[in-house]
Amino acid sequence: MSHDVTDRKFSILFDWFDHTDDGWLTRPDFEQMAELFTAVARPDDHENRAAMREAFTGWWDVLRDTGATDVQDRVGRQNFIEVMRTGVTKPENFEHLILGIVNALMRALDTDGSGELSADEYVRMYDALGVEPETSAAAFERLDRNGSGSISHAEFRTAIEEFYLSADPEAPGNWLLGSPSPA
């Protein structure tokens, strides 16, 4: 796997999670991400909200349990990138943590049971998660692989898998949080 592409994507992810912009990730950063994600679900959607919280807590636990944290219980960028490559993306962790978040998020947002997100729903979702609408609108264009004007649950899962697992710099999922290419 090309480390250049994955390092860039995981660095973008690190910046997204670092709510204090201090160059460190802590458990409160993961708790805050969980709150952002659960806020897009209906307040009475206890099952999906709990699944997202559990996955973010588990993600932090993997970072901590693999020794990525320092003595102040913080994770720096390089340790985060390394554990993303070697721990979080391991099949058993990836399915439970990352795809657990994706599945709960899609169930929470798919209130009409269509199994799809329109461009507007997709951009609003990512805007609520702190991603600029320009970034998510451009990503939507790449992720709507069949040109239907919506992203299915399967297309979204594929995009997430590409973001976390693909070394192909042209994989559409790489653009979920912005261009994986250096500026």
Contact map, one row per residue, 1 for C-alpha under 8 A:
111001000000000000000000000000000000000000000000000000000000000000000000000000000000000000000000000000000000000000000000000000000000000000000000000000000000000000000110000000000000000
111111000000000000000000000000000000000000000000000000000000000000000000000000000000000000000000000000000000000000000000000000000000000000000000000000000000000000000011000000000000000
111111100000000000000000000000000000000000000000000000000000000000000000000000000000000000000000000000000000000000000000000000000000000000000000000000000000000000000010000000000000000
011111110000000000000000000000000000000000000000000000000000000000000000000000000000000000000000000000000000000000000000000000000000000000000000000000000000000000000000000000000000000
011111111000000000000000000000000000000000000000000000000000000000000000000000000000000000000000000000000000000000000000000000000000000000000000000000000000000000000011100000000001100
111111111100000000000000000000000000000000000000000000000000000000000000000000000000100000000000000000000000000000000000000000000000000000000000000000000000000000011110000000000000000
001111111110000000000000000000000000000000000000000000000000000000000000000000001000000000000000000000000000000000000000000000000000000000000000000000000000000000000000000000000000000
000111111111000000000000000000000000000000000000000000000000000000000000000000000000000000000000000000000000000000000000000000000000000000000000000000000000000000000000000000000001110
000011111111100000000000000000000000000000000000000000000000000000000000000000000000000000000000000000000000000000000000000000000000000000000000000000000000000000110000000001000001000
000001111111110000000000000000000000000000000000000000000000000000000000000000011001000000000000000000000000000000000000000000000000000000000000000000000000000000010000000000000000000
000000111111111000000000000000000000000000000000000000000000000000000000000010001000000000000000000000000000000000000000000000000000000000000000000000000000000000000000000000000000000
000000011111111100000000000000000000000000000000000000000000000000000000000000000000000000000000000000000000000000000000000000000000000000000000000000000000000000000000000000001101000
000000001111111110000000000000000000000000000000000000000000000000000000000000000000000000000000000000000000000000000000000000000000000000000000000000000000000000000000000000001000000
000000000111111111000000100000000000000000000000000000000000000000000000000010010000000000000000000000000000000000000000000000000000000000000000000000000000000000000000000000000000000
000000000011111111101010000000000000000000000000000000000000000000000000000000000000000000000000000000000000000000000000000000000000000000000000000000000000000000000000000000000000000
000000000001111111100000000000000000000000000000000000000000000000000000000000000000000000000000000000000000000000000000000000000100000000000000000000000000000000000000000000000000000
000000000000111111100000100011001000000000000000000000000000000000000000000000000000000000000000000000000000000000000000000000000000000000000000000000000000000000000000000000000000000
000000000000011111111111100010000000000000000000000000000000000000000000000000000000000000000000000000000000000000000000000000000000000000000000000000000000000000000000000000000000000
000000000000001111111000000010010000000000000000000000000000000000000000000000000000000000000000000000000000000000000000000000000000000000000000000000000000000000000000000000000000000
000000000000000001111110000000000000000000000000000000000000000000000000000000000000000000000000000000000000000000000000000000000000000000000000000000000000000000000000000000000000000
000000000000001001111111000000000000000000000000000000000000000000000000000000000000000000000000000000000000000000000000000000000000000000000000000000000000000000000000000000000000000
000000000000000001011111000000000000000000000000000000000000000000000000000000000000000000000000000000000000000000000000000000000000000000000000000000000000000000000000000000000000000
000000000000001001011111100000000000000000000000000000000000000000000000000110000000000000000000000000000000000000000000000000000000000000000000000000000000000000000000000000000000000
000000000000000001001111110000000000000000000000000000000000000000000000011110000000000000000000000000000000000000000000000000000000000000000000000000000000000000000000000000000000000
000000000000010011000011111011000000000000000000000000000000000000000000011100000000000000000000000000000000000000000000000000000000000000000000000000000000000000000000000000000000000
000000000000000000000001111111000000000000000000000000000000000000000000111000000000000000000000000000000000000000000000000000000000000000000000000000000000000000000000000000000000000
000000000000000000000000111111100000000000000000000000001001000000000000010000000000000000000000000000000000000000000000000000000000000000000000000000000000000000000000000000000000000
000000000000000000000000011111110000000000000000000000000000000000000000000000000000000000000000000000000000000000000000000000000000000000000000000000000000000000000000000000000000000
000000000000000011100000111111111000000000000000000000000000000000000000000000000000000000000000000000000000000000000000000000000000000000000000000000000000000000000000000000000000000
000000000000000010000000111111111100000000000000000000011001000000000000000000000000000000000000000000000000000000000000000000000000000000000000000000000000000000000000000000000000000
000000000000000000000000001111111110000000000000000010011000000000000000000000000000000000000000000000000000000000000000000000000000000000000000000000000000000000000000000000000000000
000000000000000000100000000111111111000000000000000000000000000000000000000000000000000000000000000000000000000000000000000000000000000000000000000000000000000000000000000000000000000
000000000000000010000000000011111111100000000000000000010000000000000000000000000000000000000000000000000000000000000000000000000000000000000000000000000000000000000000000000000000000
000000000000000000000000000001111111110000000000000110010000000000000000000000000000000000000000000000000000000000000000000000000000000000000000000000000000000000000000000000000000000
000000000000000000000000000000111111111000000000000010000000000000000000000000000000000000000000000000000000000000000000000000000000000000000000000000000000000000000000000000000000000
000000000000000000000000000000011111111100000000000000000000000000000000000000000000000000000000000000000000000000000000000000011000000000000000000000000000000000000000000000000000000
000000000000000000000000000000001111111110000000100100000000000000000000000000000000000000000000000000001000000000000000000000001000000000000000000000000000000000000000000000000000000
000000000000000000000000000000000111111110000001100110000000000000000000000000000000000000000000000000000000000000000000000000000000000000000000000000000000000000000000000000000000000
000000000000000000000000000000000011111111100000000000000000000000000000000000000000000000000000000000000000000000000000000000000000000000000000000000000000000000000000000000000000000
000000000000000000000000000000000001111111000000000000000000000000000000000000000000000000000000000000000001100000000000000010010000000000000000000000000000000000000000000000000000000
000000000000000000000000000000000000111111101001100000000000000000000000000000000000000000000000000000001001100000000000000000000000000000000000000000000000000000000000000000000000000
000000000000000000000000000000000000001111111000000000000000000000000000000000000000000000000000000000000001000000000000000000000000000000000000000000000000000000000000000000000000000
000000000000000000000000000000000000001011111100000000000000000000000000000000000000000000000000000000000000000000000000000000000000000000000000000000000000000000000000000000000000000
000000000000000000000000000000000000000001111100000000000000000000000000000000000000000000000000000000000000000000000000000000000000000000000000000000000000000000000000000000000000000
000000000000000000000000000000000000000011111111100000000000000000000000000000000000000000000000000000000001000000000000000000000000000000000000000000000000000000000000000000000000000
000000000000000000000000000000000000000000111111110000000000000000000000000000000000000000000000000000000000000000000000000000000000000000000000000000000000000000000000000000000000000
000000000000000000000000000000000000000000001111111000000000000000000000000000000000000000000000000000000000000000000000000000000000000000000000000000000000000000000000000000000000000
000000000000000000000000000000000000010010001111111100000000000000000000000000000000000000000000000000011011000000000000000000000000000000000000000000000000000000000000000000000000000
000000000000000000000000000000000000110010001111111110000000000000000000000000000000000000000000000000010000000000000000000000000000000000000000000000000000000000000000000000000000000
000000000000000000000000000000000000000000000111111111000000000000000000000000000000000000000000000000000000000000000000000000000000000000000000000000000000000000000000000000000000000
000000000000000000000000000000000000000000000011111111100000000000000000000000000000000000000000000110010000000000000000000000000000000000000000000000000000000000000000000000000000000
000000000000000000000000000000000100110000000001111111110000000000000000000000000000000000000000000110011000000000000000000000000000000000000000000000000000000000000000000000000000000
000000000000000000000000000000100110010000000000111111111000000000000000000000000000000000000000000000000000000000000000000000000000000000000000000000000000000000000000000000000000000
000000000000000000000000000000000000000000000000011111111100000000000000000000000000000000000000000000000000000000000000000000000000000000000000000000000000000000000000000000000000000
000000000000000000000000000000000000000000000000001111111110000000000000000000000000000000000001110110000000000000000000000000000000000000000000000000000000000000000000000000000000000
000000000000000000000000000001101100000000000000000111111111000000000000000000000000000000000000100010000000000000000000000000000000000000000000000000000000000000000000000000000000000
000000000000000000000000001001100000000000000000000011111111100000000000000000000000000000000000000000000000000000000000000000000000000000000000000000000000000000000000000000000000000
000000000000000000000000000000000000000000000000000001111111110000000000000000000000000000000000100000000000000000000000000000000000000000000000000000000000000000000000000000000000000
000000000000000000000000000000000000000000000000000000111111111000000000000000000000000100000000100000000000000000000000000000000000000000000000000000000000000000000000000000000000000
000000000000000000000000001001000000000000000000000000011111111100000000000000000000000000000000000000000000000000000000000000000000000000000000000000000000000000000000000000000000000
000000000000000000000000000000000000000000000000000000001111111110000000000000000000000000000000000000000000000000000000000000000000000000000000000000000000000000000000000000000000000
000000000000000000000000000000000000000000000000000000000111111111000000000000000000001100000000000000000000000000000000000000000000000000000000000000000000000000000000000000000000000
000000000000000000000000000000000000000000000000000000000011111111111000001000010010001100000000000000000000000000000000000000000000000000000000000000000000000000000000000000000000000
000000000000000000000000000000000000000000000000000000000001111111111000100000000000000000000000000000000000000000000000000000000000000000000000000000000000000000000000000000000000000
000000000000000000000000000000000000000000000000000000000000111111110000000000000000000000000000000000000000000000000000000000000000000000000000000000000000000000000000000000000000000
000000000000000000000000000000000000000000000000000000000000011111110000000000000010001000000000000000000000000000000000000000000000000000000000000000000000000000000000000000000000000
000000000000000000000000000000000000000000000000000000000000001111111100000000000000000000000000000000000000000000000000000000000000000000000000000000000000000000000000000000000000000
000000000000000000000000000000000000000000000000000000000000001111111100011100110010000000000000000000000000000000000000000000000000000000000000000000000000000000000000000000000000000
000000000000000000000000000000000000000000000000000000000000001100111111111100100000000000000000000000000000000000000000000000000000000000000000000000000000000000000000000000000000000
000000000000000000000000000000000000000000000000000000000000000000111111111000000000000000000000000000000000000000000000000000000000000000000000000000000000000000000000000000000000000
000000000000000000000000000000000000000000000000000000000000000000001111110000000000000000000000000000000000000000000000000000000000000000000000000000000000000000000000000000000000000
000000000000000000000000000000000000000000000000000000000000000000001111110000000000000000000000000000000000000000000000000000000000000000000000000000000000000000000000000000000000000
000000000000000000000000010000000000000000000000000000000000000100001111111000000000000000000000000000000000000000000000000000000000000000000000000000000000000000000000000000000000000
000000000000000000000001111000000000000000000000000000000000000000011111111100000000000000000000000000000000000000000000000000000000000000000000000000000000000000000000000000000000000
000000000000000000000001110000000000000000000000000000000000001000011100111110110000000000000000000000000000000000000000000000000000000000000000000000000000000000000000000000000000000
000000000000000000000011100000000000000000000000000000000000000000011000011111110000000000000000000000000000000000000000000000000000000000000000000000000000000000000000000000000000000
000000000010010000000011000000000000000000000000000000000000000000000000001111111000000000000000000000000000000000000000000000000000000000000000000000000000000000000000000000000000000
000000000000000000000000000000000000000000000000000000000000000000000000000111111100000000000000000000000000000000000000000000000000000000000000000000000000000000000000000000000000000
000000000000000000000000000000000000000000000000000000000000000000011000001111111110000000000000000000000000000000000000000000000000000000000000000000000000000000000000000000000000000
000000000100010000000000000000000000000000000000000000000000001000010000001111111111000000000000000000000000000000000000000000000000000000000000000000000000000000000000000000000000000
000000100110000000000000000000000000000000000000000000000000000000000000000011111111100000000000000000000000000000000000000000000000000000000000000000000000000000000000000000000000000
000000000000000000000000000000000000000000000000000000000000000000000000000001111111110000000000000000000000000000000000000000000000000000000000000000000000000000000000000000000000000
000000000000000000000000000000000000000000000000000000000000001001010000000000111111111100000000000000000000000000000000000000000000000000000000000000000000000000000000000000000000000
000000000100000000000000000000000000000000000000000000000000000000000000000000011111111110000000000000000000000000000000000000000000000000000000000000000000000000000000000000000000000
000001000000000000000000000000000000000000000000000000000000000000000000000000001111111111000000000000000000000000000000000000000000000000000000000000000000000000000000000000000000000
000000000000000000000000000000000000000000000000000000000000000000000000000000000111111111000000000000000000000000000000000000000000000000000000000000000000000000000000000000000000000
000000000000000000000000000000000000000000000000000000000000011001000000000000000011111111001000000000000000000000000000000000000000000000000000000000000000000000000000000000000000000
000000000000000000000000000000000000000000000000000000000010011000000000000000000011111111001100100000000000000000000000000000000000000000000000000000000000000000000000000000000000000
000000000000000000000000000000000000000000000000000000000000000000000000000000000001111111101100000000000000000000000000000000000000000000000000000000000000000000011000000000000000000
000000000000000000000000000000000000000000000000000000000000000000000000000000000000111111111100000000000000000000000000000000000000000000000000000000000000000000000000000000000000000
000000000000000000000000000000000000000000000000000000000000000000000000000000000000000011111110000000000000000000000000000000000000000000000000000000000000000000000000000000000000000
000000000000000000000000000000000000000000000000000000000000000000000000000000000000000001111111000000000000000000000000000000000000000000000000000000000000000000000000000000000000000
000000000000000000000000000000000000000000000000000000000000000000000000000000000000001111111111110000000000000000000000000000000000000000000000000000000000000000000000000000000000000
000000000000000000000000000000000000000000000000000000000000000000000000000000000000000111111111111000000000000000000000000000000000000000000000000000000000000000000000000000000000000
000000000000000000000000000000000000000000000000000000000000000000000000000000000000000000111111111100000000000000000000000000000000000000000000000000000000000000000000000000000000000
000000000000000000000000000000000000000000000000000000100000000000000000000000000000000000011111111100000000000000000000000000000000000000000000000000000000000000000000000000000000000
000000000000000000000000000000000000000000000000000000110110000000000000000000000000000100001111111110000000000000000000000000000000000000000000000000000000000000000000000000000000000
000000000000000000000000000000000000000000000000000000100000000000000000000000000000000000001111111111000000000000000000000000000000000000000000000000000000000000000000000000000000000
000000000000000000000000000000000000000000000000000000000000000000000000000000000000000000000111111111100000000000000000000000000000000000000000000000000000100100000000000000000000000
000000000000000000000000000000000000000000000000001100100000000000000000000000000000000000000011111111110000000000000000000000000000000000000000000000000000000000000000000000000000000
000000000000000000000000000000000000000000000000001100110000000000000000000000000000000000000000111111111000000000000000000000000000000000000000000000000000000000000000000000000000000
000000000000000000000000000000000000000000000000000000000000000000000000000000000000000000000000011111111100000000000000000000000000000000000000000000000001100100000000000000000000000
000000000000000000000000000000000000000000000000000000000000000000000000000000000000000000000000001111111110000000000000000000000000000000000000000000001000000000000000000000000000000
000000000000000000000000000000000000000000000001101100000000000000000000000000000000000000000000000111111111000000000000000000000000000000000000000000000000000000000000000000000000000
000000000000000000000000000000000000100010000001000100000000000000000000000000000000000000000000000011111111100000000000000000000000000000000000000000000000000000000000000000000000000
000000000000000000000000000000000000000000000000000000000000000000000000000000000000000000000000000001111111110000100000000000000000000000000000000000001000000000000000000000000000000
000000000000000000000000000000000000000000000001000000000000000000000000000000000000000000000000000000111111111000000000000000000000000000000000000000000000000000000000000000000000000
000000000000000000000000000000000000000111001001000000000000000000000000000000000000000000000000000000011111111000000000000000000000000000000000000000000000000000000000000000000000000
000000000000000000000000000000000000000110000000000000000000000000000000000000000000000000000000000000001111111000001000000000000000000000000000000000000000000000000000000000000000000
000000000000000000000000000000000000000000000000000000000000000000000000000000000000000000000000000000000111111111111000000000000000000000000000000000000000000000000000000000000000000
000000000000000000000000000000000000000000000000000000000000000000000000000000000000000000000000000000000011111111000000000000000000000000000000000000000000000000000000000000000000000
000000000000000000000000000000000000000000000000000000000000000000000000000000000000000000000000000000000000011111000000000000000000000000000000000000000000000000000000000000000000000
000000000000000000000000000000000000000000000000000000000000000000000000000000000000000000000000000000000000011111100000000000000000000000000000000000000000000000000000000000000000000
000000000000000000000000000000000000000000000000000000000000000000000000000000000000000000000000000000000000011111110000000000000000000000000000000000000000000000000000000000000000000
000000000000000000000000000000000000000000000000000000000000000000000000000000000000000000000000000000000100010011111000000000000000000000000000000000011000000000000000000000000000000
000000000000000000000000000000000000000000000000000000000000000000000000000000000000000000000000000000000000010001111100000000000000000000000000000001111000000000000000000000000000000
000000000000000000000000000000000000000000000000000000000000000000000000000000000000000000000000000000000000110000111111110000000000000000000000000001111000000000000000000000000000000
000000000000000000000000000000000000000000000000000000000000000000000000000000000000000000000000000000000000000000011111110000000000000000000000000011100000000000000000000000000000000
000000000000000000000000000000000000000000000000000000000000000000000000000000000000000000000000000000000000000000001111111000000000000010010000000011100000000000000000000000000000000
000000000000000000000000000000000000000000000000000000000000000000000000000000000000000000000000000000000000000000001111111100000000000000000000000000000000000000000000000000000000000
000000000000000000000000000000000000000000000000000000000000000000000000000000000000000000000000000000000000000000001111111110000000000000000000000000000000000000000000000000000000000
000000000000000000000000000000000000000000000000000000000000000000000000000000000000000000000000000000000000000000001111111111000000000110010000000000000000000000000000000000000000000
000000000000000000000000000000000000000000000000000000000000000000000000000000000000000000000000000000000000000000000011111111100000100110010000000000000000000000000000000000000000000
000000000000000000000000000000000000000000000000000000000000000000000000000000000000000000000000000000000000000000000001111111110000100000000000000000000000000000000000000000000000000
000000000000000000000000000000000000000100000000000000000000000000000000000000000000000000000000000000000000000000000000111111111000000000000000000000000000000000000000000000000000000
000000000000000000000000000000000000000000000000000000000000000000000000000000000000000000000000000000000000000000000000011111111111100100000000000000000000000000000000000000000000000
000000000000000000000000000000000000000000000000000000000000000000000000000000000000000000000000000000000000000000000000001111111111100100000000000000000000000000000000000000000000000
000000000000000000000000000000000001000100000000000000000000000000000000000000000000000000000000000000000000000000000000000111111110000000000000000000000000000000000000000000000000000
000000000000000000000000000000000001100000000000000000000000000000000000000000000000000000000000000000000000000000000000000011111110000000000000000000000000000000000000000000000000000
000000000000000100000000000000000000000000000000000000000000000000000000000000000000000000000000000000000000000000000000000001111111000000000000000000000000000000000000000000000000000
000000000000000000000000000000000000000000000000000000000000000000000000000000000000000000000000000000000000000000000000000001111111101100000000000000000000000000000000000000001000000
000000000000000000000000000000000000000000000000000000000000000000000000000000000000000000000000000000000000000000000000000001100111111100000000000000000000000000000000000000000000000
000000000000000000000000000000000000000000000000000000000000000000000000000000000000000000000000000000000000000000000000001101100011111110000000000000000000000000000000000000000000000
000000000000000000000000000000000000000000000000000000000000000000000000000000000000000000000000000000000000000000000000000000000001111111000000000000000000000000000000000000000000000
000000000000000000000000000000000000000000000000000000000000000000000000000000000000000000000000000000000000000000000000000000000011111111100000000000000000000000000000000000111100000
000000000000000000000000000000000000000000000000000000000000000000000000000000000000000000000000000000000000000000000000011001100011111111110000000000000000000000000000000000011100000
000000000000000000000000000000000000000000000000000000000000000000000000000000000000000000000000000000000000000000000010011000000000111111111000000000000000000000000000000000000000000
000000000000000000000000000000000000000000000000000000000000000000000000000000000000000000000000000000000000000000000000000000000000011111111100000000000000000000000000000000100000000
000000000000000000000000000000000000000000000000000000000000000000000000000000000000000000000000000000000000000000000000000000000000001111111110000000000000000000000000000110111100000
000000000000000000000000000000000000000000000000000000000000000000000000000000000000000000000000000000000000000000000010011000000000000111111111000000100000000000000000000000000000000
000000000000000000000000000000000000000000000000000000000000000000000000000000000000000000000000000000000000000000000000000000000000000011111111100000000000000000000000000000000000000
000000000000000000000000000000000000000000000000000000000000000000000000000000000000000000000000000000000000000000000000000000000000000001111111100000000000000000000000000110100000000
000000000000000000000000000000000000000000000000000000000000000000000000000000000000000000000000000000000000000000000000000000000000000000111111100000100011001000000000000110000000000
000000000000000000000000000000000000000000000000000000000000000000000000000000000000000000000000000000000000000000000000000000000000000000011111111111100010000000000000000000000000000
000000000000000000000000000000000000000000000000000000000000000000000000000000000000000000000000000000000000000000000000000000000000000000001111111100000010000000000000000000000000000
000000000000000000000000000000000000000000000000000000000000000000000000000000000000000000000000000000000000000000000000000000000000000000000001111100000000000000000000000000000000000
000000000000000000000000000000000000000000000000000000000000000000000000000000000000000000000000000000000000000000000000000000000000000000000001111111000000000000000000000000000000000
000000000000000000000000000000000000000000000000000000000000000000000000000000000000000000000000000000000000000000000000000000000000000000000001111111100000000000000000000000000000000
000000000000000000000000000000000000000000000000000000000000000000000000000000000000000000000000000000000000000000000110000000000000000000000001001111100000000000000000000000000000000
000000000000000000000000000000000000000000000000000000000000000000000000000000000000000000000000000000000000000000011110000000000000000000000001001111110000000000000000000000000000000
000000000000000000000000000000000000000000000000000000000000000000000000000000000000000000000000000000000000000000011110000000000000000000010011000111111011000000000000000000000000000
000000000000000000000000000000000000000000000000000000000000000000000000000000000000000000000000000000000000000000111000000000000000000000000000000001111111000000000000000000000000000
000000000000000000000000000000000000000000000000000000000000000000000000000000000000000000000000000000100100000000111000000000000000000000000000000000111111100000000000000000000000000
000000000000000000000000000000000000000000000000000000000000000000000000000000000000000000000000000000000000000000000000000000000000000000000000000000011111110000000000000000000000000
000000000000000000000000000000000000000000000000000000000000000000000000000000000000000000000000000000000000000000000000000000000000000000000011100000111111111000000000000000000000000
000000000000000000000000000000000000000000000000000000000000000000000000000000000000000000000000000001000000000000000000000000000000000000000010000000111111111100000000000000000000000
000000000000000000000000000000000000000000000000000000000000000000000000000000000000000000000000001001000000000000000000000000000000000000000000000000001111111110000000000000000000000
000000000000000000000000000000000000000000000000000000000000000000000000000000000000000000000000000000000000000000000000000000000000000000000000000000000111111111000000000010000000000
000000000000000000000000000000000000000000000000000000000000000000000000000000000000000000000000000000000000000000000000000000000000000000000010000000000011111111100000000111010000000
000000000000000000000000000000000000000000000000000000000000000000000000000000000000000000000000001001000000000000000000000000000000000000000000000000000001111111110000000010010000000
000000000000000000000000000000000000000000000000000000000000000000000000000000000000000000000000000000000000000000000000000000000000000000000000000000000000111111111100000010000000000
000000000000000000000000000000000000000000000000000000000000000000000000000000000000000000000000000000000000000000000000000000000000000000000000000000000000011111111100001111000000000
000000001000000000000000000000000000000000000000000000000000000000000000000000000000000000000000000000000000000000000000000000000000000000000000000000000000001111111100001011110000000
000001001100000000000000000000000000000000000000000000000000000000000000000000000000000010000000000000000000000000000000000000000000000000000000000000000000000111111100000001000000000
000001000000000000000000000000000000000000000000000000000000000000000000000000000000000010000000000000000000000000000000000000000000000000000000000000000000000011111110000000000000000
100001000000000000000000000000000000000000000000000000000000000000000000000000000000000000000000000000000000000000000000000000000000000000000000000000000000000011111111101001000000000
111011000000000000000000000000000000000000000000000000000000000000000000000000000000000000000000000000000000000000000000000000000000000000000000000000000000000000001111100000000000000
010010000000000000000000000000000000000000000000000000000000000000000000000000000000000000000000000000000000000000000000000000000000000000000000000000000000000000000111111000000000000
000010000000000000000000000000000000000000000000000000000000000000000000000000000000000000000000000000000000000000000000000000000000000000000000000000000000000000000111111001000001100
000000000000000000000000000000000000000000000000000000000000000000000000000000000000000000000000000000000000000000000000000000000000000000000000000000000000000000000001111101000000000
000000000000000000000000000000000000000000000000000000000000000000000000000000000000000000000000000000000000000000000000000000000000000000000000000000000000000001100101111111000000000
000000000000000000000000000000000000000000000000000000000000000000000000000000000000000000000000000000000000000000000000000000000000000000100110000000000000001001000000011111110000000
000000000000000000000000000000000000000000000000000000000000000000000000000000000000000000000000000000000000000000000000000000000000000000100110000000000000011111100000001111110000000
000000001000000000000000000000000000000000000000000000000000000000000000000000000000000000000000000000000000000000000000000000000000000000000000000000000000001001110100111111111111000
000000000000000000000000000000000000000000000000000000000000000000000000000000000000000000000000000000000000000000000000000000000000001001100100000000000000000000100000000111111111000
000000000000000000000000000000000000000000000000000000000000000000000000000000000000000000000000000000000000000000000000000000000000001100100000000000000000001100100000000111111110000
000000000001100000000000000000000000000000000000000000000000000000000000000000000000000000000000000000000000000000000000000000000010001100100000000000000000000000000000000001111110000
000000000001000000000000000000000000000000000000000000000000000000000000000000000000000000000000000000000000000000000000000000000000001100100000000000000000000000000000000001111111000
000000000000000000000000000000000000000000000000000000000000000000000000000000000000000000000000000000000000000000000000000000000000000000000000000000000000000000000000000001111111110
000010011001000000000000000000000000000000000000000000000000000000000000000000000000000000000000000000000000000000000000000000000000000000000000000000000000000000000000100001100111110
000010010000000000000000000000000000000000000000000000000000000000000000000000000000000000000000000000000000000000000000000000000000000000000000000000000000000000000000100000000011111
000000010000000000000000000000000000000000000000000000000000000000000000000000000000000000000000000000000000000000000000000000000000000000000000000000000000000000000000000000000011111
000000000000000000000000000000000000000000000000000000000000000000000000000000000000000000000000000000000000000000000000000000000000000000000000000000000000000000000000000000000000111
